[in-house]
Amino acid sequence: MARVLRAVVRHIEWSVDMVDLELETWENYFLAQAAGDGGLFVGPDFNRLQRHLALLGHGTALNRDAVRTLVRRIEIQPGIPGDVRDLVREKCERFLAQSQAQRRAVRQSFDLIANATSGQQFRLAQERADRDGAFQAIVGILAAVFVAPALIAAFYGANVKGLPGADAREGLWYMLLGSVLAGLISVCLILVVRARSRRPRS
Protein backbone atom coordinates (compact mmCIF):
# COMPACT_ATOMS: atom_id res chain seq x y z
CA MET A 1 0.00 0.00 0.00
CA ALA A 2 2.85 2.37 0.78
CA ARG A 3 4.44 1.71 -2.61
CA VAL A 4 1.11 2.27 -4.33
CA LEU A 5 0.57 5.57 -2.53
CA ARG A 6 4.05 6.76 -3.42
CA ALA A 7 3.38 5.85 -7.06
CA VAL A 8 0.07 7.73 -6.97
CA VAL A 9 1.77 10.77 -5.47
CA ARG A 10 4.46 10.71 -8.17
CA HIS A 11 1.82 10.44 -10.88
CA ILE A 12 -0.20 13.36 -9.51
CA GLU A 13 2.99 15.39 -9.22
CA TRP A 14 3.80 14.66 -12.86
CA SER A 15 0.26 15.56 -13.93
CA VAL A 16 0.27 18.88 -12.04
CA ASP A 17 3.69 19.78 -13.44
CA MET A 18 2.52 18.94 -16.96
CA VAL A 19 -0.42 21.34 -16.59
CA ASP A 20 2.06 24.05 -15.56
CA LEU A 21 4.17 23.30 -18.62
CA GLU A 22 1.14 23.33 -20.95
CA LEU A 23 -0.07 26.63 -19.50
CA GLU A 24 3.32 28.17 -20.17
CA THR A 25 3.29 26.73 -23.70
CA TRP A 26 -0.21 28.13 -24.27
CA GLU A 27 0.82 31.59 -23.11
CA ASN A 28 3.94 31.58 -25.31
CA TYR A 29 1.87 30.50 -28.32
CA PHE A 30 -0.72 33.21 -27.65
CA LEU A 31 1.90 35.95 -27.34
CA ALA A 32 3.72 34.74 -30.45
CA GLN A 33 0.49 34.75 -32.47
CA ALA A 34 -0.76 38.05 -31.08
CA ALA A 35 2.54 39.80 -31.83
CA GLY A 36 2.80 38.30 -35.31
CA ASP A 37 2.20 39.96 -38.67
CA GLY A 38 0.35 43.25 -38.34
CA GLY A 39 0.84 43.74 -34.62
CA LEU A 40 -1.16 42.82 -31.57
CA PHE A 41 -4.54 41.08 -31.93
CA VAL A 42 -3.85 40.13 -35.52
CA GLY A 43 -3.88 36.48 -36.48
CA PRO A 44 -4.45 34.43 -33.33
CA ASP A 45 -6.50 31.29 -33.92
CA PHE A 46 -8.99 31.94 -31.13
CA ASN A 47 -10.92 28.70 -31.57
CA ARG A 48 -7.77 26.63 -31.18
CA LEU A 49 -6.65 28.70 -28.20
CA GLN A 50 -10.02 28.36 -26.50
CA ARG A 51 -10.14 24.60 -26.99
CA HIS A 52 -6.61 24.16 -25.68
CA LEU A 53 -7.35 26.35 -22.67
CA ALA A 54 -10.60 24.50 -21.94
CA LEU A 55 -8.69 21.21 -21.90
CA LEU A 56 -6.14 22.68 -19.50
CA GLY A 57 -8.92 23.87 -17.22
CA HIS A 58 -10.46 20.42 -17.28
CA GLY A 59 -7.08 18.86 -16.47
CA THR A 60 -6.63 21.22 -13.54
CA ALA A 61 -10.04 20.26 -12.17
CA LEU A 62 -9.22 16.54 -12.50
CA ASN A 63 -5.96 17.01 -10.65
CA ARG A 64 -7.72 18.80 -7.80
CA ASP A 65 -10.29 16.03 -7.55
CA ALA A 66 -7.53 13.42 -7.48
CA VAL A 67 -5.64 15.26 -4.74
CA ARG A 68 -8.74 15.71 -2.60
CA THR A 69 -9.66 12.05 -3.01
CA LEU A 70 -6.15 11.04 -1.97
CA VAL A 71 -6.32 13.29 1.09
CA ARG A 72 -9.61 11.72 2.16
CA ARG A 73 -8.31 8.19 1.61
CA ILE A 74 -5.13 8.80 3.55
CA GLU A 75 -7.15 9.90 6.57
CA ILE A 76 -9.52 6.92 6.66
CA GLN A 77 -7.32 4.11 5.31
CA PRO A 78 -5.93 2.04 8.16
CA GLY A 79 -2.46 0.53 8.23
CA ILE A 80 -0.65 3.35 6.41
CA PRO A 81 2.81 4.09 7.87
CA GLY A 82 3.20 7.48 9.50
CA ASP A 83 6.02 8.62 7.20
CA VAL A 84 3.95 7.80 4.12
CA ARG A 85 0.94 9.62 5.59
CA ASP A 86 3.09 12.69 6.28
CA LEU A 87 4.58 12.55 2.79
CA VAL A 88 1.14 12.40 1.17
CA ARG A 89 -0.15 15.29 3.28
CA GLU A 90 2.85 17.45 2.48
CA LYS A 91 2.70 16.72 -1.22
CA CYS A 92 -1.07 17.19 -1.40
CA GLU A 93 -0.84 20.61 0.23
CA ARG A 94 1.64 21.67 -2.43
CA PHE A 95 -0.48 20.13 -5.18
CA LEU A 96 -3.60 21.96 -4.01
CA ALA A 97 -1.75 25.29 -3.85
CA GLN A 98 -0.25 24.67 -7.28
CA SER A 99 -3.58 23.69 -8.81
CA GLN A 100 -5.23 26.76 -7.29
CA ALA A 101 -2.61 28.93 -9.00
CA GLN A 102 -3.32 27.05 -12.22
CA ARG A 103 -7.03 27.81 -11.92
CA ARG A 104 -6.22 31.50 -11.61
CA ALA A 105 -3.93 31.27 -14.62
CA VAL A 106 -6.69 29.63 -16.67
CA ARG A 107 -9.17 32.37 -15.73
CA GLN A 108 -6.65 35.07 -16.61
CA SER A 109 -5.94 33.35 -19.91
CA PHE A 110 -9.64 33.38 -20.77
CA ASP A 111 -9.58 37.11 -20.04
CA LEU A 112 -6.68 37.44 -22.47
CA ILE A 113 -8.72 35.70 -25.16
CA ALA A 114 -11.75 37.91 -24.47
CA ASN A 115 -9.64 41.08 -24.69
CA ALA A 116 -7.93 39.92 -27.84
CA THR A 117 -11.27 39.02 -29.43
CA SER A 118 -12.79 42.40 -28.61
CA GLY A 119 -9.65 44.15 -29.87
CA GLN A 120 -9.75 42.25 -33.14
CA GLN A 121 -13.46 42.98 -33.59
CA PHE A 122 -12.84 46.68 -32.94
CA ARG A 123 -9.99 46.71 -35.48
CA LEU A 124 -12.14 45.02 -38.14
CA ALA A 125 -15.02 47.42 -37.47
CA GLN A 126 -12.62 50.36 -37.76
CA GLU A 127 -11.31 49.04 -41.08
CA ARG A 128 -14.86 48.68 -42.40
CA ALA A 129 -15.69 52.19 -41.24
CA ASP A 130 -12.57 53.56 -42.98
CA ARG A 131 -13.48 51.78 -46.22
CA ASP A 132 -17.06 53.05 -46.04
CA GLY A 133 -15.82 56.57 -45.34
CA ALA A 134 -13.45 56.49 -48.33
CA PHE A 135 -16.23 55.19 -50.59
CA GLN A 136 -18.63 57.91 -49.44
CA ALA A 137 -15.95 60.55 -49.98
CA ILE A 138 -15.36 59.36 -53.55
CA VAL A 139 -19.09 59.30 -54.25
CA GLY A 140 -19.44 62.82 -52.84
CA ILE A 141 -16.63 64.16 -55.02
CA LEU A 142 -18.05 62.53 -58.14
CA ALA A 143 -21.48 63.90 -57.39
CA ALA A 144 -20.12 67.41 -56.82
CA VAL A 145 -18.08 67.28 -60.03
CA PHE A 146 -20.92 66.12 -62.27
CA VAL A 147 -23.90 67.93 -60.74
CA ALA A 148 -22.81 71.45 -61.69
CA PRO A 149 -21.97 70.62 -65.34
CA ALA A 150 -25.19 68.67 -65.62
CA LEU A 151 -27.08 71.71 -64.33
CA ILE A 152 -25.49 73.98 -66.92
CA ALA A 153 -26.18 71.45 -69.67
CA ALA A 154 -29.79 71.33 -68.48
CA PHE A 155 -30.04 75.12 -68.82
CA TYR A 156 -28.88 74.90 -72.41
CA GLY A 157 -31.12 71.92 -73.02
CA ALA A 158 -34.15 73.97 -71.99
CA ASN A 159 -35.42 76.10 -74.85
CA VAL A 160 -34.79 79.40 -73.11
CA LYS A 161 -33.71 82.48 -75.07
CA GLY A 162 -31.05 84.85 -73.86
CA LEU A 163 -28.33 82.32 -73.04
CA PRO A 164 -24.88 83.27 -74.41
CA GLY A 165 -24.30 81.60 -77.76
CA ALA A 166 -27.75 80.03 -77.81
CA ASP A 167 -28.19 80.73 -81.54
CA ALA A 168 -24.55 80.20 -82.61
CA ARG A 169 -21.94 77.47 -82.73
CA GLU A 170 -20.02 79.19 -79.95
CA GLY A 171 -22.79 78.18 -77.55
CA LEU A 172 -21.30 74.68 -77.26
CA TRP A 173 -18.00 76.14 -76.09
CA TYR A 174 -19.76 78.42 -73.63
CA MET A 175 -21.54 75.40 -72.21
CA LEU A 176 -18.37 73.30 -71.98
CA LEU A 177 -16.40 76.14 -70.40
CA GLY A 178 -19.12 76.77 -67.87
CA SER A 179 -19.33 73.09 -67.02
CA VAL A 180 -15.57 72.85 -66.46
CA LEU A 181 -15.50 76.00 -64.32
CA ALA A 182 -18.45 74.79 -62.25
CA GLY A 183 -16.81 71.42 -61.71
CA LEU A 184 -13.54 73.05 -60.61
CA ILE A 185 -15.35 75.36 -58.23
CA SER A 186 -17.16 72.37 -56.70
CA VAL A 187 -13.90 70.46 -56.21
CA CYS A 188 -12.22 73.52 -54.64
CA LEU A 189 -15.11 73.98 -52.24
CA ILE A 190 -14.93 70.31 -51.21
CA LEU A 191 -11.17 70.57 -50.60
CA VAL A 192 -11.56 73.75 -48.53
CA VAL A 193 -14.33 72.23 -46.41
CA ARG A 194 -12.26 69.06 -45.84
CA ALA A 195 -9.17 71.04 -44.85
CA ARG A 196 -11.15 73.06 -42.33
CA SER A 197 -12.87 70.00 -40.90
CA ARG A 198 -9.53 68.23 -40.35
CA ARG A 199 -7.97 71.26 -38.67
CA PRO A 200 -7.68 70.69 -34.89
CA ARG A 201 -10.05 72.74 -32.81
CA SER A 202 -8.58 75.24 -30.38
C-alpha positions as CSV (number, residue, x, y, z in Angstrom):
1,M,0.0,0.0,0.0
2,A,2.9,2.4,0.8
3,R,4.4,1.7,-2.6
4,V,1.1,2.3,-4.3
5,L,0.6,5.6,-2.5
6,R,4.1,6.8,-3.4
7,A,3.4,5.8,-7.1
8,V,0.1,7.7,-7.0
9,V,1.8,10.8,-5.5
10,R,4.5,10.7,-8.2
11,H,1.8,10.4,-10.9
12,I,-0.2,13.4,-9.5
13,E,3.0,15.4,-9.2
14,W,3.8,14.7,-12.9
15,S,0.3,15.6,-13.9
16,V,0.3,18.9,-12.0
17,D,3.7,19.8,-13.4
18,M,2.5,18.9,-17.0
19,V,-0.4,21.3,-16.6
20,D,2.1,24.0,-15.6
21,L,4.2,23.3,-18.6
22,E,1.1,23.3,-20.9
23,L,-0.1,26.6,-19.5
24,E,3.3,28.2,-20.2
25,T,3.3,26.7,-23.7
26,W,-0.2,28.1,-24.3
27,E,0.8,31.6,-23.1
28,N,3.9,31.6,-25.3
29,Y,1.9,30.5,-28.3
30,F,-0.7,33.2,-27.7
31,L,1.9,36.0,-27.3
32,A,3.7,34.7,-30.4
33,Q,0.5,34.8,-32.5
34,A,-0.8,38.1,-31.1
35,A,2.5,39.8,-31.8
36,G,2.8,38.3,-35.3
37,D,2.2,40.0,-38.7
38,G,0.3,43.2,-38.3
39,G,0.8,43.7,-34.6
40,L,-1.2,42.8,-31.6
41,F,-4.5,41.1,-31.9
42,V,-3.8,40.1,-35.5
43,G,-3.9,36.5,-36.5
44,P,-4.4,34.4,-33.3
45,D,-6.5,31.3,-33.9
46,F,-9.0,31.9,-31.1
47,N,-10.9,28.7,-31.6
48,R,-7.8,26.6,-31.2
49,L,-6.7,28.7,-28.2
50,Q,-10.0,28.4,-26.5
51,R,-10.1,24.6,-27.0
52,H,-6.6,24.2,-25.7
53,L,-7.3,26.3,-22.7
54,A,-10.6,24.5,-21.9
55,L,-8.7,21.2,-21.9
56,L,-6.1,22.7,-19.5
57,G,-8.9,23.9,-17.2
58,H,-10.5,20.4,-17.3
59,G,-7.1,18.9,-16.5
60,T,-6.6,21.2,-13.5
61,A,-10.0,20.3,-12.2
62,L,-9.2,16.5,-12.5
63,N,-6.0,17.0,-10.6
64,R,-7.7,18.8,-7.8
65,D,-10.3,16.0,-7.5
66,A,-7.5,13.4,-7.5
67,V,-5.6,15.3,-4.7
68,R,-8.7,15.7,-2.6
69,T,-9.7,12.0,-3.0
70,L,-6.1,11.0,-2.0
71,V,-6.3,13.3,1.1
72,R,-9.6,11.7,2.2
73,R,-8.3,8.2,1.6
74,I,-5.1,8.8,3.5
75,E,-7.2,9.9,6.6
76,I,-9.5,6.9,6.7
77,Q,-7.3,4.1,5.3
78,P,-5.9,2.0,8.2
79,G,-2.5,0.5,8.2
80,I,-0.6,3.4,6.4
81,P,2.8,4.1,7.9
82,G,3.2,7.5,9.5
83,D,6.0,8.6,7.2
84,V,3.9,7.8,4.1
85,R,0.9,9.6,5.6
86,D,3.1,12.7,6.3
87,L,4.6,12.5,2.8
88,V,1.1,12.4,1.2
89,R,-0.2,15.3,3.3
90,E,2.9,17.5,2.5
91,K,2.7,16.7,-1.2
92,C,-1.1,17.2,-1.4
93,E,-0.8,20.6,0.2
94,R,1.6,21.7,-2.4
95,F,-0.5,20.1,-5.2
96,L,-3.6,22.0,-4.0
97,A,-1.8,25.3,-3.8
98,Q,-0.3,24.7,-7.3
99,S,-3.6,23.7,-8.8
100,Q,-5.2,26.8,-7.3
101,A,-2.6,28.9,-9.0
102,Q,-3.3,27.1,-12.2
103,R,-7.0,27.8,-11.9
104,R,-6.2,31.5,-11.6
105,A,-3.9,31.3,-14.6
106,V,-6.7,29.6,-16.7
107,R,-9.2,32.4,-15.7
108,Q,-6.6,35.1,-16.6
109,S,-5.9,33.3,-19.9
110,F,-9.6,33.4,-20.8
111,D,-9.6,37.1,-20.0
112,L,-6.7,37.4,-22.5
113,I,-8.7,35.7,-25.2
114,A,-11.7,37.9,-24.5
115,N,-9.6,41.1,-24.7
116,A,-7.9,39.9,-27.8
117,T,-11.3,39.0,-29.4
118,S,-12.8,42.4,-28.6
119,G,-9.7,44.1,-29.9
120,Q,-9.8,42.3,-33.1
121,Q,-13.5,43.0,-33.6
122,F,-12.8,46.7,-32.9
123,R,-10.0,46.7,-35.5
124,L,-12.1,45.0,-38.1
125,A,-15.0,47.4,-37.5
126,Q,-12.6,50.4,-37.8
127,E,-11.3,49.0,-41.1
128,R,-14.9,48.7,-42.4
129,A,-15.7,52.2,-41.2
130,D,-12.6,53.6,-43.0
131,R,-13.5,51.8,-46.2
132,D,-17.1,53.1,-46.0
133,G,-15.8,56.6,-45.3
134,A,-13.4,56.5,-48.3
135,F,-16.2,55.2,-50.6
136,Q,-18.6,57.9,-49.4
137,A,-16.0,60.6,-50.0
138,I,-15.4,59.4,-53.6
139,V,-19.1,59.3,-54.2
140,G,-19.4,62.8,-52.8
141,I,-16.6,64.2,-55.0
142,L,-18.0,62.5,-58.1
143,A,-21.5,63.9,-57.4
144,A,-20.1,67.4,-56.8
145,V,-18.1,67.3,-60.0
146,F,-20.9,66.1,-62.3
147,V,-23.9,67.9,-60.7
148,A,-22.8,71.4,-61.7
149,P,-22.0,70.6,-65.3
150,A,-25.2,68.7,-65.6
151,L,-27.1,71.7,-64.3
152,I,-25.5,74.0,-66.9
153,A,-26.2,71.4,-69.7
154,A,-29.8,71.3,-68.5
155,F,-30.0,75.1,-68.8
156,Y,-28.9,74.9,-72.4
157,G,-31.1,71.9,-73.0
158,A,-34.2,74.0,-72.0
159,N,-35.4,76.1,-74.9
160,V,-34.8,79.4,-73.1
161,K,-33.7,82.5,-75.1
162,G,-31.1,84.8,-73.9
163,L,-28.3,82.3,-73.0
164,P,-24.9,83.3,-74.4
165,G,-24.3,81.6,-77.8
166,A,-27.7,80.0,-77.8
167,D,-28.2,80.7,-81.5
168,A,-24.5,80.2,-82.6
169,R,-21.9,77.5,-82.7
170,E,-20.0,79.2,-80.0
171,G,-22.8,78.2,-77.5
172,L,-21.3,74.7,-77.3
173,W,-18.0,76.1,-76.1
174,Y,-19.8,78.4,-73.6
175,M,-21.5,75.4,-72.2
176,L,-18.4,73.3,-72.0
177,L,-16.4,76.1,-70.4
178,G,-19.1,76.8,-67.9
179,S,-19.3,73.1,-67.0
180,V,-15.6,72.8,-66.5
181,L,-15.5,76.0,-64.3
182,A,-18.5,74.8,-62.3
183,G,-16.8,71.4,-61.7
184,L,-13.5,73.1,-60.6
185,I,-15.4,75.4,-58.2
186,S,-17.2,72.4,-56.7
187,V,-13.9,70.5,-56.2
188,C,-12.2,73.5,-54.6
189,L,-15.1,74.0,-52.2
190,I,-14.9,70.3,-51.2
191,L,-11.2,70.6,-50.6
192,V,-11.6,73.7,-48.5
193,V,-14.3,72.2,-46.4
194,R,-12.3,69.1,-45.8
195,A,-9.2,71.0,-44.9
196,R,-11.2,73.1,-42.3
197,S,-12.9,70.0,-40.9
198,R,-9.5,68.2,-40.3
199,R,-8.0,71.3,-38.7
200,P,-7.7,70.7,-34.9
201,R,-10.0,72.7,-32.8
202,S,-8.6,75.2,-30.4
